[in-house]
Amino acid sequence: MKLEWFIARRISGKTYNKGVSSTVVKIAVAAVAISVAVMIVSMSVIIGFKDEIMDKVVGFGSCVNIVNRESGGNYETMPISSHQDFYPAIENEDGIKHIQRYVMKPAILKSGADILGVVIKGVGQEYDFGFFEDNLVEGSVPKIVDGDKSDAMLISKRMADLLNLSVGSKLVAYFVQDPPRMRKYTVSGIYQTGLEEYDKMFCFSDMSDIQKLNSWNDNQISGFEVMIDDFAKLDEMTALVQEYAGYQIAEDGSMLRVTNVKENNRQLFDWITLTEMNVYVILGIMFFVAFVNMSTAMLIIIFERAAMIGIMKAVGSCNWLIRKIFIIQSMYITGKGVIIGNIVAAVLILLEQCFHLVGLDPQSYYVDHVPAEFQFWYFIAIDFGTLLVMSIMLVLPSMAISKMEPAKVVNFR
């Protein structure tokens, strides 16, 4: 064992148990622990927010969309043909999970005296209802079979509460067009995702009925939804889909346009980006707080050990050797704070995951609780980053040792 490590370990126990530095060291340990816990919890929350909101947004509208170039921002879409070279062959490409058809149309739901404006999303038998099955409150998702008309409709709990509906209830949908039309549906299931902006808008039924209301044939749809394996490769997969579909012109002269979830939800992604910036600010502040406290503790320990420093200098020890002793001792203290901070952060994250202790307004935050996510990699990243940054930054306060003269400090008490 090197001399500096041996001395640092021998004096660490004494520092904890006596002298003015004992209280200061405990405060420093607490400051490091709090800083590390805050950094880990902040990272956990922002990653949880991002993942949960992305899962919900993608669950409602997929990662990549293929629509008619002439379709605007409203839900009255222009048709495209479902007979495309890429459908369903694009699923064979690496990174592409699934492709599915859909038709959308605004409607007014009526139940008794209550009415509500919604968007009905008509889907085919290949539609993946996995996201909504995970968020079902009661009932089941519609069983869609191409060629067999179904009046089943999946609605949100918000719609069910506003219209006083339950599974098995009958409701009427009115479509504002010329001439106006209506259809009767039966509630097959009720879902709740917590993403209020979407829960209050979308319900799901058989696409064949919406096609007839639009006076479209069985091959005309609003667009395709493409699901991918890795959201981190969204731009790459969007470019791939663009190669397949973005430059085609159909026989009727219509052109296809490829968009992705980021382009269709810019405001939401901007909000997430802003939230991430706040976390970086918190990380910076917490690193600074930990550094200030550890620097103070190191200086007090150095002055309490002034006599030892004077003796070591008198027998020929160089400044850097002595500085390393106190840097190593400070890292012992930092390490203890990091361990305590990890334990506190893990307990807080697990409690929030299990019991949802902190509630949120879903209309403002898109979720009804703080979505803390537990992943070991950001524990390791923050721990390693804290120890590395502190070991580098603590070189500065250790420079006080260089200014000490043996003759003046050897008898210092």
N, C-alpha and C positions, 0 to 999 in steps of 0.2 A: 504494500500500500504506500502510495506517495505521501511525503511528509505533510503537504498541505491538507490532504484528505484526512489523515490521521489526527492532526491538531484540530481541524474543523469539527470532526465528530466528537472529540473529547470535550471541547468547550461548549458544544451545542446543548448538552444536558444541563450544564451549570447555568447557562444563559436563561433557560426556561424557568429555573427554580429560584433564582435570587437576583437582587439588584434592581435598579430602576428599569433596566432593559426587559425584565420579565413581563411587566405590564405592557410595555410598548410592543414586545414580540407577540403577545396574545392579541393585541389590537391589529397588528399587521397580518397575523394569520386570519383573523376574522375578516379583514378588508379584502384579502386575496380570495377567501372562500366566497364571500358575497359577490365579488366581481366575477369570479368564474361561474358561479351559479346563475347570475343574471345573464352572462354571455351565452351559456348553454341553453337556458330557458328561452331567451330571445331567438336564438337560432332554431330551436325546436318549434316555436310558435310560427315563425315566418315560413319555415319549410312546411309545417302542417297546414297553414293557410293556403299556401301556393298549391300544394298537392290536392287538398280537398276541393278547393274551388275549381281547379283544372279538371279534376275527375267529374265534377258536376256539370261544368260547361260542356266538356267533351261528351258526357253521357246524353245530354240533350241534343247536341248538334254535330258530333263527330270531330275528327281532327282536320280533315280536308273535305271540301265541298266542290262538286261539279254541277254548275247550273247554266241556264241560258244567259248568254252575254247581255241580252236585252232586259233581263229581270232587274228590277230596281231594289230599293231597300225595304219595300213593304212586303207583305205576305201574299199578295196577289201575284203569283209567279207566271212567267211565260214557259210553255212546255218545251221539253226536249224528248227525243226518242230514247226508249230504254234499250233499243237494239244498237249497241255500240260495240266496237271491236275490243274495247278494254273491259267489258262487263260480261262475265265475272273473271276474265282471264288475268286481270291485274292482281288478283289475290295470290298468284303464283310468284310474284316478285318478292324478294327478300325485304322485310320491313313492313310489308302490307299485311294487315291482319284480316280485314273484312271489307266488303263493299256492299251497300244496300240502297234500295230505291226509296223515294218518299214523294209525297204530294202534300202541299200545304194550302190551307184556305181559311180566311177569317170567318167567324160565325158568332152568333148570339145564342147562348144556351138559355133555355127557359124551363123552370120547374115551379109549378104553381104560379104565384105572383112575382117570383124572383127571376131576374134576368142578369146575365153576365157576358161581357165580350171576351172571346177567347180566340185562339188559333188552333184549328184541328189539323193534326199531322197524320195523314194517311200513310200507312206502311204496308209492305208486302210480307209474304211468309218468311223471307230470309232475314227480316229485321231482328236485330239482336236486342232483346228486352232485358238483358242481364243487369244493366244499371238500375232499371226500374223494379226488377224483382228484388234487388237488394234493398230498395227503399219503399217496399210495399207496406202500407198500414193495414189493409185488409183486402180480401178478394184475390184476384189473379189477373195477370195481363191478358189482353185479348188473344184468342187463338185464331190467327190469320192463315187461311189457306187460299192460295190463288185459285180463282174460279168459283169459290163458294162465298156468297155474300154473308157478311157478319154485321150485326148491329151492336156488337160489344164495344164499349168505350172505356178507356182508362183515363181517369181524371185525378186531379190533385186534391189533397185534403183541404186546401184553402177553398177550392171550388165547391167541394162537398159541404163545407161549413156555410159558405155564402148561399148556396142553393138548397140547403137542408136535404142532402142526398146521402144515400148509403149504397152498399153493394146490392144490386138487384133493382135499384130505383130506375124508373123510366124518366127520360127527359127529352126535350125537343130542341133541335138546333135549327135556327133560322139563318139563311144565307142572303145577304143583301146583294142582289143582282137583278138583272132584267130578263125574265120576270123573277120576282123573289121566290125562293124555294125553302122547303123545310124537310127535315128528316127526323125520325124517331130513333133513339138509342137507348141501350140498357147499360147501366154502370156495371162493369165486370170487376173493376179493381180501383183502389184509391192509393196513391203514392204520396210521399212527402220527402223532399230532398233537403229542405231548408234554404234552398236558393230561391228566395221569394220572387225575384224578378221573373223567373221562369215558371215557378209553380203556379203563379196566378195567370199564366198565359197559355200553356200547352196542355192539350189533351190528345189522346191517340185512338185511332180507329182504323178500319179497313180502307185501303187506298182506292179500291174499285168504286166505292160510293162517291168519293171526292172527284174522281175522274169523270163520272157521269154528270155531276153537278157543274163541272167546268166544260162539259160538252167535248171532252177529250176521248180518244179511243184507248184501248187497253194498253197500248205501247207508249202513251204519252205520260210523262211524269214531270215533277218540279225539278228533280235533280238526283244526284247520287251522293251518299255519304261514305267516306273512306276512313277506316280506322287503321291506325299504325301501331307497331309493337313498342316503339320507344319515342316518347314525346320529345325527348331531347333532340331527336332527328327530324323535327317537324319541318324545318325549312328544306332539308334534303329530300324528304318524302314529298313535299309540295312540288318541288322541282321535277321529281320523277313522274308524278301524276300529270304535271303540266306537259311533259313530253308525250304522254299517252293521249291526253284529251284536250290540251289547251289550244291547239291550232287546227282542230277539225271543223269542217263545215258540213252540216247535214244536207240531205237531199232537198229539204224544204228551205234551205238557205240559212238556217239558224246556226250560230256559232256557240261554242262552249266556253265558259269562264271558270277558272280554278281559283278558289280562295281557301284560306285556312282559318282556324279558330282565332288566331291572333288578329288577323285582319278584320274579322267579323265582330270582335269584342275588344277593340282598341282601348276603350275607356277602362274596362276591367283590368287589362294587362298593364296599363299606365298606373293604375292604383296599386297593383302588386309591386311594380318596379319602385314606386315611391315608398312603399312599406319596407322593401329591401334596403333602400338608402337609409331609412331610420335605424335599421338594425346595425348597419355599418357605423353610424354615429354612436350608437350605444356601445358597440365593441371598443371603439376608440376611447370613449370616456372611461369605461371600466378598466382598460389597460392603464390609462393615466392614473386613475385612483389607486390601483394596485401598486404602480411604480412609486408614487409619492409616499405611500405608507411604508413600502419596503425600504425606500431610500432613507426615510426618517429612522426606521428601526435599525438599519445598518449603521448610520452615523452615531446613534446612541450606543450601540454595541461597541463600535470602534473606540469611542471616547472612554467607555467603561474598561476597555482592554488596553488603554494607553500604556500602562506600565509594561504589559507583556510585549507590546509592539516595540517599546524602547529597548527592552532586553534583547529581543530578536535582532533588532538592528545593530545593537552593540556587539553581538557575537557574529555579525557578518551576513545576516539574511538580507536579501535584496527586497526592494519595495514590491516588486511584482509577486514574489512568493507570498508575502504577507497579505497583499491585496487578494490573492486567490483564496487564502484561508477564509476571509470574511465574505467573499463572493459565494464560496461553496456553502458556508454557514447560512447565508441568506437564501440560497437555493433549497436548503433543508426546510427552512421556514416556509418558503413559497410552495414547496412540494406538499407540506402538510396542509396548507390552505387549499391547494388544488384538490387534494383527496376529499377534504370536507366539502368543498364546493360541488364536487361530482356527486357525492351522496345526497346533498340537499337538492340539487337539480333533478336527480333521478327520482327522488321521492315526490317532488312537486309535479313532474311530468306524468308519472304513473298515476298519481291521485287525480290529475285532470283528465287523463285518458279513461280512467275507470268510472269516475263519478261526475265529470263535467261540472266542476265546482264554479267555474267562472262563466256566466251566461252573457250572451251578446244579442243585440238587436239584429235579426237577420236582414231587415230591410236596409241597414247601413253597412253590415259586415258580410253579408251573403251566407253566414252560418249562424247557428243559434248558441254556439259555445266556442270556447278557445280550442282550436284543433291542435293540441300539442302532439308532436310526433317523436317517438323514441328511436334514435339511430346511433349506433356506437361510433360511427365515423366522425360526427361532429363533436362528440366528447373527446375523442383522440386528437382531433385537429385543434380544438381550443386548448386542451391541456398542453400539447406540444408547443403550440404558438405562445402560450403564456410563459412556459419555462424558457423557451428560446429567447423571447423578447426581453424577459426580466434578466436573464443571464448576461445579455449584451448591455442593457441599459444600466445595470447595477455597477458596471465598470466605472461610471462617472462618479457616484458618491464615494467609491473606494479610493479615489484619487486623493482624498483627505489624508490617507496614510503617508503619501509621499511628502507632505508638508511637515510631518512630525519629526522633531529632532530628538535623538536618544537622550541627550543630556537634560532636556527639558521635561520629557514625559516619563522617564524611567521611575521616578518617585511620585508619579501622578496618582492621586486617590479620588 
